[in-house]
Structure formats: C-alpha cells, structure tokens
Amino acid sequence: MSLARLVLVRHGETNFNAEGRMQGHLDSELTELGLTQVQLAAPILAGYRPARLVSSDLSRASRTAEEVGLVCGLPVKLDARLRETHLGDWQGLTLAEVDERWPGALATWRADPRWSPPGGESRVAVAARVVPLVEELTEEFDSGPPATVLIFAHGGLIVALSCALLGFPTASWTALAGVGNCRWVIIERRRPRAWRLSSYNIGAGNGV
C-alpha cells in the first residue's frame, strides 16, 4: 500500500484542558466529556478505514487512540515523537500565571514558531522531530493501493506538522488556527513528497 492520507487527531478534553492549564509533556486524564467526545468520533474515524493507528505515548492521546482502535479492530503503535510541544517552565500553569511571571512572552510565543518557552522547545523543533516519522511511514507504505494512517497527538504538534508537510514558510505558521479537542486534520499526498490540506479542524460535531 502507498501512504495516501494522514488523519491527524487531537485527543479528547482533559482535566488540564478543563482547568485552562498548559500541558506540554505532563500527563493528564480524559474528562468524562473528553471520553464522550472520543466515543462519538470513533465510528467516524474508523470510517476512514485506516491501515495503521499511531499515537503519542502520553495517555490523553493513547486513550483516544485505543477507543478508536476498539471500533476499527486495530492495535495502537506508540511513538514518543508525537508528544506535545515541551513547554518547559510553563507546564502546569494557567495562561494567566504564565502572563504574570513572563509578561509579553505568550504573545511572542504565539507569533514566532521559532521561539521556545524557557526550558522548552519551539514549534519548529517539534516539526523537526515528527516529520521523520511521516517519512518512515511513507517508506513503509511504498506500493500497492492507497493507505490511510491515523495519527493521535496534540494540538500544537498537529499544527506544526501540518505546516511543515504543506511547506509553509515559517512566518506563515500562525495562519492556521488551533485544533479543538477530538477534532482532526486531513492531509492527502499528491506526489511522494507533496501534500495538500483536505480538511481542517473537523469532528463529530460538525456533520462529518
């Protein structure tokens, strides 16, 4: 099979999401709402007939992937490269707490994907660690009928990976909005190393 489509799925709502806290590499559990979101989305995601499920090893993403795997009958392969952006000293803090301790830093972070929080990593660095995974999948699925791979990850990583695969200049990475909980992005391959955006920030709540 040839890798023809990536479906990049963000995890369901977590305790940290509900509290407005920055997660990064910290682990957090799905809330009841988050689990409901996943269960509603699972049949739709299974409908893409994936050949592979790959997930971040953080539990909020892996639990999301496992629920989908139960519906489509596939195991989940974990890959630490799919972890969210490491937010360094900001992890576990609310946006208000970050703004109080580092005035103006949030605006800088949002405007410049090359900038990293203190002790953390930039969105450019996130893309650099995850693009090789896509290249490995492309090589693995190098012949035969078109294949779809579902990748379960995190909002910041999904935006960074999307921008990198689509070849956006770094200055344009802020043009893509964030991805909601248990919503996803579909990127399709036109040629071996050329991708196009098919759908963005879609989910069970908007008729797909």
Residue pairs with C-beta under 8 A, 6 or more apart in sequence:
1 51
1 141
1 143
1 144
1 145
1 146
1 147
2 141
2 142
2 143
2 144
2 145
2 146
2 147
2 189
3 137
3 138
3 140
3 141
3 146
3 147
3 149
3 189
4 146
4 147
4 148
4 188
4 189
5 48
5 146
5 147
5 148
5 149
5 186
5 187
5 188
5 189
5 198
6 134
6 148
6 149
6 151
6 165
6 186
6 187
6 188
6 189
6 195
7 45
7 48
7 50
7 148
7 149
7 150
7 151
7 184
7 185
7 186
8 151
8 153
8 158
8 161
8 162
8 179
8 184
8 185
8 186
8 187
9 41
9 45
9 64
9 65
9 68
9 150
9 151
9 152
9 153
9 182
9 183
9 184
10 153
10 154
10 155
10 158
10 179
10 180
10 181
10 182
10 183
10 184
11 30
11 34
11 38
11 56
11 60
11 61
11 63
11 64
11 152
11 153
11 154
11 181
11 182
12 30
12 31
12 33
12 34
12 35
12 36
12 37
12 38
12 60
12 63
12 64
12 181
12 182
13 30
13 31
13 33
13 34
13 37
13 181
13 182
14 23
14 28
14 29
14 30
14 31
14 34
14 60
15 28
15 29
15 31
16 22
16 23
16 26
16 28
16 92
17 23
17 28
17 31
17 34
17 181
18 31
18 33
19 94
20 94
20 95
21 92
21 93
21 94
22 87
22 90
22 91
22 92
22 93
22 94
22 95
22 98
23 60
23 84
23 87
23 91
23 92
23 154
24 84
24 85
24 86
24 87
24 88
24 90
24 91
24 120
25 58
25 83
25 84
25 86
25 87
25 91
26 91
26 92
27 58
27 59
27 60
28 59
28 60
29 59
29 60
29 63
30 38
30 60
30 63
30 64
34 60
34 181
34 182
35 63
35 67
37 181
37 182
37 203
37 204
38 63
38 64
38 67
38 68
38 182
39 67
40 182
40 204
40 205
41 68
41 182
41 184
41 203
41 204
42 67
42 68
42 70
42 71
42 72
43 71
44 203
44 204
44 208
45 68
45 71
45 72
45 150
45 184
46 68
46 71
46 72
48 148
48 150
49 72
49 148
50 72
50 74
50 148
50 149
50 150
51 141
51 147
51 148
51 149
52 74
52 77
52 137
52 147
52 149
52 150
53 65
53 68
53 69
53 72
53 74
53 75
53 76
53 77
53 149
53 150
53 152
54 65
54 76
54 77
54 78
54 79
54 82
54 133
54 137
54 149
54 150
54 151
54 152
55 61
55 62
55 64
55 65
55 76
55 77
55 78
55 79
55 82
55 151
55 152
55 153
56 62
56 78
56 79
56 80
56 82
56 83
56 84
56 152
56 153
56 154
56 157
57 78
57 79
57 80
57 82
57 83
58 83
58 84
58 154
60 154
61 82
61 152
61 153
61 154
62 76
62 78
62 152
64 152
64 182
65 76
65 150
65 152
66 76
68 150
68 152
69 75
69 76
76 152
79 133
81 129
81 130
81 132
81 133
82 130
82 133
82 151
82 152
82 153
82 154
82 157
83 153
83 154
83 157
84 153
84 154
84 155
84 156
84 157
85 120
85 121
85 122
85 123
85 126
85 154
85 156
85 157
85 160
86 119
86 120
86 121
87 117
87 120
88 116
88 117
88 118
88 119
88 120
88 121
89 117
89 118
89 119
89 120
90 98
90 102
90 117
90 118
90 120
91 120
93 101
95 106
98 105
98 106
99 105
99 106
102 117
102 118
105 117
108 115
109 115
109 116
109 117
110 174
111 174
113 122
113 123
113 124
113 160
113 163
113 170
113 173
113 174
114 122
114 123
114 124
114 170
115 122
116 122
116 125
123 156
123 159
123 160
123 173
124 160
124 170
126 156
126 157
126 160
126 161
127 160
127 161
127 163
127 164
128 164
130 157
130 160
130 161
131 161
131 164
131 165
134 161
134 165
137 149
138 189
138 192
141 147
141 149
153 161
155 178
155 179
158 179
158 185
159 173
159 176
159 178
159 179
160 173
162 176
162 185
162 187
162 197
162 200
163 172
163 173
163 176
165 187
165 195
166 187
166 195
166 196
166 197
167 195
168 175
168 176
176 200
177 201
178 201
179 185
179 200
179 201
180 201
180 203
182 203
182 204
183 201
183 202
183 203
184 199
184 201
184 202
184 203
185 197
185 199
185 200
185 201
185 202
186 197
186 198
186 199
186 200
186 202
187 195
187 196
187 197
187 198
188 195
188 196
188 198
189 195
189 196
190 196
199 208
202 208
